Amino acid sequence: MTTTVEECTDPVALSLWHPVVAVAELNPQEIQTTLLLGYQISYGLRNDGSLGAARQDQPRVELPVRSRYGYLWVCLGEPRGDVFDIPEAEEADRRTLNAASIMVNTSAPRAVENFLDMGHFPFVHGGFLGVEPHTEVVDYEVTIENSEVWARQCLFYQPQAAASASGGQISEYTYRVPHPYCVMLTKSSPTDPSRQDVIGLFIQVMTQERIRAHNFLSVLDEDSSDTVLKRFQQIIFSQDKPILENQYPKLLPLDPRVEVPIRADKSAIAYRRWLSELGLTYSVIPGDQNSTGQATTGQRSL
Amino acid sequence: MIKLYNYDLSVNCYKQRLMMGILGIDYESIPVDFFPGQEHKSEAFKEVNPLGHIPVIVDGDYTLRDAHAILVYLAAKYDPSGCWYPSDDPELIGELSQWMLFAEGTTNTASAARLHDNLGYAFDIDALRSGAHQLFRVLDEHLWFREREGKDWVCSADHPTIADLAIFPDVMLSEEGGISRLPYPAIRRWTERVRRIEGFTIMPGIQEAASLAI
């Protein structure tokens, strides 16, 4: 579309590292273009294997880039620190891949909240991540640690929890939001229950209401082909897509009085409060400063 | 057993899954890494289909490509009632062929718009959307007049045909390409009827019809 896109001026969003593409999907010397925070950017892989990116209106100014977890990350401002760590993904015997990069007409925080929500599993992912009548979300623990949102002891009955699962099981998830637009979960691996599989949604914020969701996988699975692993994630994500695209407003309201949560939304409540405390304004409807609670002080239980 | 070279998010592959589900045909799905792998463009896949697209079916030593051709084959061969592909009625089969060609149009506009919006294909999105709306207007008016005659389906038979299955997926996922169905009430009622056909199967983005209160 030829509509004008508003460029982001939010200093919080500008200082973040943003995922832009799976490096494995880049051909050397081919320049690709995309939208990031409303800016047209170009990026590519040089012959020597290094990555580069620049705004199209400032082609001579190299943007800060990183290559981590299989993705090219770009910062449009002054980066604060590095891309967040994923200790599990550093283990040598893992398979790490991009299941898909799919564009969705919604805001990044709406997609993060959908990823955090277990309540919709039996209704939207029936037969995979949930099934009626197993609809209860039992209480779980939410904390803010090291400026990240964590949700632990998230238990749910799942008829087919992963591509490699054969039969139903109670899955235990740990959710982690290390970045306003990135979310991941870990759960014990079907092939080695003492270790964790990681599934992440790393969101490229194209505009406030349009995203490209990069679906990250780091699993201990020696049997399933890449195609089978990707297929499972793509089915799940595509089931969510029409739901996400029909949520209004598309921007996430941070004022806690605007949308009424239920008990199962504890992680979303913490996420919204955390975004308020970060002072993020891009992709959200900022709340009333007086109603967003106190500032983060170390670890806090909800 | 029939083999279907399949990608779960493809509307054209879904047309075959829908038909085989309705006819109760067992088949083996061979997953193709269409995105992001572009496996359908690989040299290995071009042995199966030199045009480099899916779906393709292999039934014994018979191989067939192109979504709408496969629908014709499946219905002609595996539907003993002769309803889905009524080849013994010249007028009906003429109508049906007309709407199968119409479905090529909805695929090349509405479903192409979906590829642009979801996967970033470099298409002229404004042209695709306006092309889809032109077709949807024609279909909506057609279905509206059908309803006046007490008919539920795209062709004038009193039962659905493969023309319904060929058009339905492109229409049902149009919102993923930014094409709203709000202006088309007769289309919306028809999609509800399609979703109530016995043996109907879903795909990501297409839900089952809500159960009817009795």
Interface residues (C-beta under 8 A of the other chain):
Chain A: M1 T2 A22 E25 N98 A100 S101 I102 M103 V104 N105 R212 D226 T227 V228 K230 R231 Q234 I235 I236 F237 S238 Q239 K241 P242 E245
Chain B: D8 L9 P31 V32 D33 F35 P36 G37 E39 D117 N118 L119 G120 I125 D126 E175 E176 G178 P204 G205
